[in-house]
Amino acid sequence: MSPSRLVDAQSGEPAPEDADPFAPDPKRLWDWQHDGASLGRETVEARGSGGVWRFRELVDPELPIGAEVSLTEGDTPLLDCPTLADYCGLGNLSVKHEGRNPTGSFKDRGMTVAVSRARHAGARVLACASTGNTAASLAAYSARAGLRSVVVIPAQATASGKLSQAIAHGARVLQIEGDFDAAMRMVLDLAREGDLALVNSANPWRIEGQKTIVFELCAQLAWDPPDWLVFPAGNLGNAAAFGKALREARALGWIERTPRLVAVQAAGAAPFVTSFEAGFAPLQPVAAETLATAIRIGAPVSFHRAVRSLRETGGLAIAVDDAAILDAKAAVDRAGIGAEPASCASVAGTRALAARGTILPGERVVCLLTGHLLKDPETTRDYHLGRLAPAPQANPPCRIPARLDALRSALTA
Ligand code: F0G
């Protein structure tokens, strides 16, 4: 029997023989279970780095060495940030910056695994629906692998940095007159017709790669996890991956307790929060609207996986409005760290939970920043130009004549 087998993500029951990770069924997602997989903390420490593949025994134990399609993803920094701790009214806050990945978002962690596996399986055309970052990542990794890729994205509401990356790396970019949820339905249907290998996070290989955010964090904190791990949530792939990673880290004896997971959604795209607040009521999809376009998602595919993650970790889901996201982004950017709008929902959510007294001042919090500041330059510019009022932290540029006296007086103004 192969040590890696597909199981039902909710029940753990074996998946049918013909289950294909590249053609997932959204009604019944599968996860990988690697029977007998083991990796000691000492080995992880001895390796020191290696990103996603540092944890290969827990991610994809059977992929032959050398078959990886890699751009050296992972090994992202964990930055202690006192100014953001102050901003949230807390004593100890760090950010793990996934914007430091090769294409500027956490998507590269899952993509290196999914694209490696797709190439190994002989796939020729890889596809995804995306709000932008998955498209950028897929485009880069398929270019690296010598494979073709198709990305389906909303014609409106895809940030220019992400669109530019997808075009530049040679993906076939299809812009639809519709939102992410419509794009997702289309590519799921097409994948099940057998024409394309789907690499959205419905694909369990993506989840395996994204688990390494948590594995790496545990190692960075010398196996003493924080009290809270807070992250922005859209399609709920990360929520799924983090719960699975923590389950596995506990089973391996890496950590003695799990942090509480907090999934933060934008108020205009918060079906998971609505469900959570009603005791995990069935998902009611919404027509999503938010300036944080990365998480402009109304029908998250990994809903059931995410419910399990929150239940197992005593986790929470919270919504923050666009003004709070932009305010948190201004604080993240001013800290010299910088991130795209959706990323900063984690900081906005932390601040809101601290204000409510849910997160206590003495507790240790790690906020995940999921994407780079340069992904969405328009939103940053528009905020600082006062086009997205209110903008209390705006730092607008000042136009001056090209004369020394004008420069002097501008400096003293
Ligand atoms: N943050 C960023 C920057 C994202 O791009 C995404 C998702 C998320 C957070 C939410 O993560 O879906 O795992 O809950 N972006 C996807 C995309 C949907 O197509 O790039 P999730």
Boltz pocket constraint, residues with backbone or C-beta under 6 A from the ligand:
constraints:
  - pocket:
      binder: B
      contacts: [[A, 105], [A, 107], [A, 129], [A, 130], [A, 131], [A, 132], [A, 133], [A, 134], [A, 135], [A, 201], [A, 232], [A, 233], [A, 234], [A, 235], [A, 236], [A, 237], [A, 238], [A, 239], [A, 294], [A, 295], [A, 340], [A, 342], [A, 343], [A, 370], [A, 371]]
      max_distance: 6.0
